[in-house]
Amino acid sequence: MPTHEQEITRPADLCLPGGRRLDRAAVGWSRSPLHRCDLRGWGRTKRWEYWCVTTPTHLVAVTVADIDYLGLGSVYFLEYGRGNGRDGDGAGTVPDGGGRAGTGSLGTVRREISRTALLPLAHGVRLPHSLGGGTGGAGGDGERGEAAVAAGPVRIGMRQERDGTRLRFRCRTAEGPLDGDLFVAMPPGHETMSVVIPWSDRRFQYTSKHTARPAEGTVRIGGTSYDFQGGWGVLDHGRGRWPYDTRWNWGAASGSTDGRVVGLQFGGRWTAGTGMTENALCVDGRLTKIGEELEWHYDDFGEPWTIRTPGSDAVDLSFTPFHVREDRTNTGVILNDTHQSFGHYTGTVRADGGTGIRVEGLLGWAEQVRMRW
């Protein structure tokens, strides 16, 4: 499936000397992390690592972020049980992350826990400049360091090991101590999607999105342990200099379907007009880059969505949520309005070479976000 976008095949510097302006030669996409992100300047620079590890019955999402004037460490856990959003099992009313009751296709959530620590001026947050050192590494810190929130009530460590990434975290919650130790493997030859989105020479974003990475480990909440053996890890690694007001869609999913291991990576709105997208498929570890902007159709975050490529049959999917997480913050200066729907993807996708793949109940999420930051 051809794309007009330039493929980057050698290590590249994201920025010109000084770290504030985009090096136009870096605009493109790659199958492994190749960009060195030596960002400089203060106020518009944003850096983060977001991991979500899913199983058929529960998931956990862990975030470390530095947005210059604020740091963040966050852990989100959701237990939903089998059948939600697929066969009607457990259908009914469920409180979402913002306390609003949802109906329709939403299922019964058994446990939902969210804990976030905000750190002024990002004190206590350390993040590496680049992913894999900008040399095509396996998805961790090529400097062998650790991205961590070392202060505050939420502690998180993300460390690159020989064959993948180790995630450790702990915090206190109303339901008892929460701690986790997970390992997300990077199978040999597994390809990932990295891309530079160029709004302008001074506003640009490098993102590396990884899907369908095998995971294992344990999360404990109070006296209950949750097994993540056989799970799937998704990474959102971001480094860039952002406009103040931005809106986006993001969707991702990982798992086995139609006899293949499939990862879905979809984005929208924030890339429009830049000539680049963050859309890709990962099938049995091989990446298919999609250069088309996607069409996203949804009227309510708890009702079915459709996501498709308007000019081809590369993506033709429906997404059925079983739970909606809402996160709203408005301090006057900072606005976060997030609607993240968890559910299942069904339909068809087409990989490089024209291979059509049936997607049947692939677990993931789709979201709409507005940020003023």
N, C-alpha and C positions, 0 to 999 in steps of 0.2 A: 504494500500500500504506500505509494509515493507521497512525500510531503515536500512542500516548497521550503521548509525550514532547514537551515544549515546544520549539519551534524558536526559536532566538535569531537575530534578523535585524539587530541593531544592536550596536556595540561595548559590552562589558560588563566591569565589574570583578569578578574572581574573588573577591576578599577584601573584607571590611569594612576601614575605616581601621585601621591597625596591622598588617595583613597576616597575622594569625594565625587569623582566623575567616572562615568561608565566608559570602559574601553570597548568601542564598538566591535572590535574583532572578537570579543567574547560572546556576542549575541548568537545564540544557537542552542542546541540540545545535545545531550550525550547519553550513552548507555551505562555510564558509571560516573561517579563524582570526579570531575576533572578541573573544576574552577577553584582558584585560590582567591579567597574573599578578604582581602586586607582593607576593610572599611575603616575610614577615619571620619572625624567630625562628630558633632553632638547635636541631638534634637530630632533628627529624621532617621537615624540609623536604628534598624530593628533586627534582632537576632533571636532565633528560637529553635528548640527541638521539641517536637510533639510525637509521642509514640502512642498508638492504640493497639492493644492485643486482644483479639476476640476468640471466643469459643462458641459452640452452639447454645450455651446456657448462661454465659456471663462474659463481661469484658472489663478492661481497665484502660484508662487513658492517663498519660503522665506528660506534663508540660514543664519545661524550663524556658523562660523568656527574659530578654533584656531589651527594653525599648528606650534606653538611655536614661530617662528620668524616673523609670519605674522598673523593678524586677518582679518576677512572678514565678512561683512554684505551685503546681496544682496536681491533684490526684482526683480522678473521677472513677467510681466503680458502679457497675450496673449488673444486676442479676435478673434475668428474664425468663429462664426456663425454656424448654423445647416447645415448638409449635407456634410461638408468637409470630403473627404476621404471615403464616404459611398455610395453616389448615384450620384456622379459627379457634384452636385450643387456647383457652384462657381469655377469649375476647371479652371486652367489657369496658369499664371506665378505669382510667389510670391517671394519677397525678403526675404531671410532667415536672421537669426540673424547676419551673417557675411557680409551681403550685396550682396551675390551671388544670382543670379536669378536661381530658380529651375523650373522644368517643369514636365510633365508627370502627376502623380497622385496628385501632390501638389495642394492645394486649395487656395482660396483668404483669406488672413489674413487681418482683418479690423484694428487691432491695436496691436502693439508690443512695449513694454516699458521695458527696463532693466536698473537698477541702482545698482552700487556696490561701497562700500567704503572699501578700504584697509587700515589697521591700523598696522603700524610697531610694531613688538614685541607683537602684539595682545593686546595693551593697549586699555582698554575700552570694552573688550570682557570678559564675564563671562559665563562659562558653568558648569553645575553640573558634579560631578564625574560619576554618574550612572543614569540610567533611572529607575524611580520608586523606587529609593533608593536601587535597586538590590533585591527587595522583591516581585516581581511580580506585581508592581503597574501598574496603568492604562496608563502609557506612558508619564508621565511628570517627573518633578523633585521631587523625594520623600523628598528632603530637603525643599520643599515649596519655593525655591528660583526662580530666573528668569534668563533665558539665554538671554542676551541682548547685543546689540551694543549701548553703552551709549554715545559714542563720534562719531564725524564725520557726514557726510551728510545723512547717512541712520541709522535710529533708529528702532530696532526690539526688541520685548519682547515676550517670550514664557513661559507661566505660567501654571502649572498643577492646575486645579480646581477639584471640587469634582467628576464630571462625564466626564472629558475630558481635553482638552488642549485649552487655549486661546492664539490666535496669534494676536498681534498688531504690526503695523509697519507704518512708515511714512518717506517720503523723497520728495525732489523736483525733477521735471522732466521738460523736454522741453515742455510738454503738460499740465503743471500745477502741483500743489501739488498732491501727491499720498499718500493715507492713507487707512489702512484696519483694521477691527476688525472682526475676524473670531473665531468661536468655533468649534472644531473637537471633537465630542462625542466619548466616549468609552462605547459601550453598555455592559451591564452585561454579563459576560461569553465570550465576544469576544476574540478569540485567535489571537496571533501575532507570528511572526517568529523571534527568536533571535538565533544567532549562533556565535561560535568562530572559526575563520579561522587561523590555525597554520602554518605559513611559517617556523618558527623555534622557538627556545626558546626565542630569542630576537626580533623577528619580528612576529607580530600577530595582528589580528583585531577582535574586538567584534562589531557586527552589529545587530541592532534590526530594522526589517522592518515591518511596519504596513500597511495594505491595507483595503479598504472597510469600513473606519470609516466615519459615517455620519457627514456632515458639514453644517454650516449655517453662515450667516453674510454678511457684505457689504465691498466692496472696492470702493473708490471714486478716480477719476482722474479728476482734474479740476472741472468742473460742472456736471460730469457724474457719476452716481452711478451704480454699478454692484452687483446684488443680487446673493448670493451663497447658498440660501436656496435649499435643496435637493442635494447639492454637495457631493463629496467624498474626504476624506483626506488620503494621503499617507505620512508616515514618514520614513525617513532614519536617524537613530541615529547611529553614529560611534564613537568608542573609540579604539585606538590602537597605535602600534609602527610600522611604515611602512618602507619598502625598499624605496630607493631613486627613482627608476624608475618602474612604475607599469602601466599595461593596463587592462582595464575591459570592459565588456558589462553589461548593466543593463536594465531591462524592468519591467514595472509595469502597472497595470490597475485595475480599480474598477468600479462596477456598477451592474445593474440587467440584467440577461440574462437567458433564459430557465426557468423562474419562480424562479430563485435563486439569492441571492446576492453573487457576486463572486469577489474575489480579486486575482490578479495574481502577483507573485513576482519571478522574474527570474534574475540570474546572470551568469557570465561566464568569462573565461580566468584567472582572478585573483585568483580563488580558485583551479585551476587545479593542481593536484598532492598533495593536502593537505589532502585528504580523507574526506573533508567536502564541502558542497555546501550551497548556500543561496537561494535555490529553494523551493518554497512552493505555495500551493493553500489555499485560505480561502473561504470556501463555507458556507454561512449562519452562519458565525462566528466560524466555526470549521476548524482547521488547518490540512492540509495534507502536511507532509514534503516529499520532493523529494530528494533522495540521489544521483541520476544520474546527471552527467554533461550534459548540454544541447548542442545540435548542433544549431549554429546560422549561417544562410546563408543570405548574402546580398551582392550585387555588388555596389549599389549606395544608399546613405542614404535616398534619396527621392523616391526610388522605393520599391516595396514590399519585405519584409523580410519573412523568415520562421524560426520558433523556435520549436524544437521538442526534445523529449527524444529518443535517438537512440536505447535503449534496451527495451522499453515498449511503451504503448499507453497512458501514463500519460499526455503528452503534445504533441499536433499536431496542430500548429497554424500558420496562416499567419498574418502579420502585415502590414497594408497599411498606409503610412504616408500622412498627408496633409500639414505638415510644418516641415522644418528642421532649428533648431537653431544651429549656429556654434559659438564657443567661443574659441579664440586662444590667448594665451599669451606666449611670449618667452623672458625672461629677461637674458638668458644665464644660470642662476642658476635654475630658476623656469620655467617649461614648462607645459602649460595646452592646450591640443588639444581635444576639446569636440565637438562631433556631436550628438545632441539630436533630434530625430525625434518624432513628435507628430502625433498620428493617432489612428487607430482602429484595434483590434484583432478579428479574426474570425477563427473558427475551433472547436476542441474538447479538453477537459481535462477530467481526471478521478480522482475522489476523493477517499479517503479511503472507503473501502467497495465495490469498483468496480463501483461506480455510475458514469456513463458518463454524461457530461454536454455539451450542444451545446453553444458555445461562438459566439455571433452574434454582431459585431460592438461595442465591449467593448472599451471605450476610455482610452487611456494611452500613453505610450511612450516606445521607445527603443533607446539605446544610445551606442556609442563607445567612450571611453575616454583613452587618454594616459596622465599620470602625471609624471613629474620629480619634486619632492618637498622634 
